[in-house]
Amino acid sequence: MLVEQKPNVIVYRDHLLPSSETFIRAQGEGLQRFQSFYVGLRSENGNGLALPADRTYVLNSGGPLGYCREYMLKFGALPSVLSKKVCAVSPTLIHAHFGRDASHILPLVRAKQLPFFVTFHGWDATADSKTISETPSGRRYLRRRNEIGKKATRIIAVSRFIANCLEEQGFPKDKIVVHYIGVNTKEFSPDPAIERKDAVLFVARLVEKKGCEFLIRAMKQVQSAVPNAELVVIGDGPLREELTEMAQKSLTKFSFLGTQSVSEVRAWMNRARVFCVPSIIARSGDAEGFGMVFIEAQAVGTPVVSFASGGVPEAVAHGASGFLAPERDWRQLAKFIIELLQNGTLWNRLSAAARERTQQSFDLHHQCGLLEELYTSAINSK
């Protein structure tokens, strides 16, 4: 019995694939009617997410030739080896993640004349031009932003907030589509074998936008009211040393665990009673586009406390699946955390609502089906 061959989609990301970008892999592997083929400039050298080896191609594997190919693509020329590799899989569509990355894959888009999708996740739609222009790749993106808007068949915004930012930047409104990636609600589900404890969990990169310093300030107040409360920080970044020193000076119970596996993050989401990443708008203008990690926490039934910043109010329903304080108001953040730790009835209600809301609105299988409908429409129109 012959099995029908699925059409291939090129999923492009400069680096394949940072450990924090599980959502890109989840979407690519969650497709049912299409097959994802991953293309990038470089791999993460053992520190990134595992991808199917037979469906992954990296242009620069090291050495002078690899870097020559990389810079050819970045500066607008299509390396013949990439063209041949792509031709071999006969793709029906190219889907780039992040605006900067889309600017690098334009030579392939021009050559193949395939439907072209670009997903904007956050900084590429929110950071100011001055900040973006601080790197060569950022400057290339700014120079090519208009062409991206013209070449793109669909411009995917991960939230209504990001869609509004893209419109303000001048991207064609009729091409912008809001699409929530979603999470695997079977994989991220409550685990009754794991006992809950009075832990407040933070999972994110340790950068300004994620607001960990405000959570540390809040936790000092939380621990005064709930002495057993513990702060657990998963993630790494340039602010780790500074944040660790800050916690040492003010908190009694805390742990900085660094980068952890998906299974370990999921276990901690089941163990903690509150999930809190108090995202803010950074000085560069970079803001939280949506926050898939909020959806993952809610999927396992962990209520979320954060700031009402960027796209976070689309991920967390205030008063239903969690609480949102005004941005940078760490005192109110602390009050919400204390209330969830002390009020079991309230916690149970928000926990059940968080799980139900995720299943209804952010299930990966359903969301991938919606994306595939967009793919099919674009291919048929082409």
Secondary structure, DSSP 8 states (H G I E B T S, - for coil): -------EEEEE-SEE--TT-HHHHHHHHH-SSSEEEEEESEE-TTSS----GGGEEES--SHHHHHHHHHHHHTT---HHHHHHHHHH-EEEEEEESHHHHHHSHHHHHHH---EEEEE-SHHHHS-HHHHTTSHHHHHHHHHHHHHHHH-SEEEESSHHHHHHHHHTT--GGGEEE----B-TTTS---TTS--EEEEEEES-SSGGG-HHHHHHHHHHHHHH-TT-EEEEE---TTHHHHHHHHHHH-SSEEEEES--HHHHHHHHHHEEEEE------TTS---S--HHHHHHHHTT--EEEES-TTHHHHS-BTTTEEEE-TT-HHHHHHHHHHHHH-HHHHHHHHHHHHHHHHHH-BHHHHHHHHHHHHHHHHHH-
